[in-house]
Amino acid sequence: MSTPLFITASRIFDGEQFLTDTGLIVEEGKVTTLLPATERPAGCRLLILDDATVVPGFVDLQVNGGGGVLFNNAPTLDGIRTICNTHARFGTTSLMVTLITDTADVRGQAIEAAAEAAAQGLPGYLGLHFEGPHLSLARKGTHDPALVRPMTGEDLAALVACGRRIGHAMTTVAPENVTPAQVRALVDAGFRVSLGHTDCRTADVGAYVEAGASLVTHLFNAMSQLGNREPGLVGAALSEGAFHCGLIADGFHVDPVTMGVALRAKRGPGRIFLVTDAMSSIGSDETGFELNGRRVYRRDGRLTLADGTLAGADIDMLASVRRAHRMLDLPLEEALRMASAYPAEAIGAVSKGRLVPGCDADFIVLSPDLDLRSTWIDGECVYDATAAGNAR
């Protein structure tokens, strides 16, 4: 057994509130105790973080790539490892690697890589998110229309077979191309089903909620909008308490005013949580990349196809938290919850997103200015910004 680690800092955010004069004990990769900082038990290693703030590591349910790797282009264990390592540099300790609409062959490769990552307990890997191909052509966004299609029996069988092999399993589908019965089969196989890339009417949504759909993918983007006579998926997402809704807070996908309205309007218990929808550009200096044979251009914080269609996002989770906190004037506690506790709840990752006894010791250390100092997964430091800076 390893020696327990006793951590003290200016503040510790346990997922609900900031604690001062508090020590955090980590043992065997888990948070075991929170107690007054003056009551350090004998036999513990001591980590004193002075003016820093310790917060739960971020949980990102939609990560397409990072470090120059796009998962569609590298559906391998090494690809997943690079993506996880890259996002750890920005505070993400658990992520769902996301496969954008592609061929059945690429899907099969992605499943095997994800199953291997889950079996190995790859640090940072939480699960696999299939975003498509069973979407609406009318709301395809950057997804290749030649690959968008209805869900067949073979498609359903392939997903059902992998649902409990790949860690947490999630898929984004559109009612236009997936039936409620198929959604129920996916939920029974261990999937969290999210509605997105759809032009559906609000009246169409109820059957999918009854079948077990419980999330909405990147709220406002690539979906039927809230109107005065037809509320669309946006209206259903905000009014249906069962839905947890991802939100891209880069300032390009959704206007800050609209974000604020949604946060005030959302009915619980489902929450709005942050996703990055990050592509391979994060943590790299690349100026563009290929997706399904089409060029994606990186300019001024945006990723677009040649026609200007947004193609994922060029933002990391720590930057998303800062934007939500400062741009939306959210309390820091709520911005942090949107990046940790809320997505963990949405996907059913009960050991993530909080620093309370029994939870995984996944946390990050922030400066008073919200700069990242270090990232820890299962009680081990996987990224030290100071050491990385000295190495450059």
Secondary structure, 3 states (H helix, E strand, C coil): CCCCEEEECCEEECCCCEECCEEEEEECCEEEEEEEHHHCCCCCEEEECCCCEEEECEEEEEECEECCEEHHHCCCHHHHHHHHHHHHCCCEEEEEEEEECCCHHHHHHHHHHHHHHHHHCCCCEEEEEEECCCCCHHHCCCCCCCCCCCCCHHHHHHHHHHCCCCCEEEEEECCCCCCHHHHHHHHHCCEEEEECCECCCHHHHHHHHHHCCCEECCCCCCECCCCCCCCHHHHHHHHCCCCEEEEECCCCCCCHHHHHHHHHHCCCCCCEEEECCECCCCCCCCCEEEECCEEEEEECCEEECCCCCECCECCCHHHHHHHHHHHCCCCHHHHHHHHCHHHHHHHCCCCCCCCCCCCECCEEEECCCCCEEEEEECCEEEEEHHHHHHHC
